[in-house]
Amino acid sequence: MCALRIVFCGTPEFAVPSLARLAADPGVTIEAVITQPDRPSGRGRKISDSPVKETALRAGLQVFQPESIKSEASQEFLNRIAPDAVVIIAYGQIVPKRLLSIPRLGWLNLHASLLPRYRGAAPIHWAIANGESTTGLTTMQIDAGMDTGPILEQLAIEIGPEETAPELGARMSQAGAELITQSLLRLERGEISAVAQHSEEASYAPILKKEDGRIAWSQSARQIYNRMRGFTPWPGTYSTFRGQTCHIWGRPAPLTNVQSELLSPGEIVFVARNVYARCGLDSFLQLESLQLEGRKRVTAAEFANGARLAESERFSR
């Protein structure tokens, strides 16, 4: 049986394990890799290759970087290769309908949620931020919609109670590499068929915005902590202290012998050299470190000593 001829389409680190796994499979031949154009990154804004491009070049694979996947050049490129399938993972652009019929098996996507839940650009971040204990991976054939295509296979994954988005993403990318390879080969052998999603059960995970990280102190400490885990490293979680933006790291902790009903949400409490902020539902967030805009990150104790906290001082939105 001839190896499946595929094009791999992806950009960030999350897609790299799948590219490496497919490249190593004897039943697959990667004819080309499509990834986003080189972009400036890091503090120095130096132009750099995407993680997928770096991996492809090390493997000696052909790389194509169109400014837009909707371009005529992209269509000509795919028509010339005529792959059996395109595997697309976190590429970063919407594929136009006219390209979907070029590969005979379609475009296979690995999505980091149990679709139809958490359709969109940031499923890992929002699953954690919303306090989910379980998420998963879905392989699907893409259509003209946003994560609306029919499902091939799914794999449930537990979320650790303290796991952050980067940590969960790393685990899911490894599991996803096996799942997408399995789905591709099983589809070719006729062992699986795509099943339509129940769109009435859909929920959404939109691209993150800076404002998503602003702390609402009326939420419980656990809810705020979930957002800290989900929104790391960006946008982080932050509040306002004395008129300045202040990024905050901490975790829920019980605080006894304090009359919480007398404290307002966001009010700062200094007890036994520990610093707490009062949250909703009579809960407390023990602060671990903070960073005022334009300054370095410091421990909560250093922050409290340097700020010379006054009684009833509080964070505000």
Buried (B, 14 or more C-beta within 10 A) or exposed (E): EEEBBBBBBBBBBBBBBBBBBBBEBEBBBBBBBBBBEEEEEEEEEEEBBBBBBBBBEEEEBBBBBBEEBBEEEBBEBBEEBEBBBBBBBBBBBEBBEEBBEBBEBBBBBBBBBBBBBBBBBBBBBBBBBBBBEEBBBBBBBBBEEEBBBBBBBBBEBEBEEEBBBEBBBBBBBEBBBBBBBBBBBBBBEEEBEBEEBEEEEBBBBEEBEEEBBBBBBBBBBBBBBBBBBBBBEEBBBBBBBEEEBBBBBBBBBEBEEBEBEEBEBBBBBBEEEBBBBBBBEBBBBBBBBBBBEEEEEBBBBBBBBEBEBEEEBBBEE
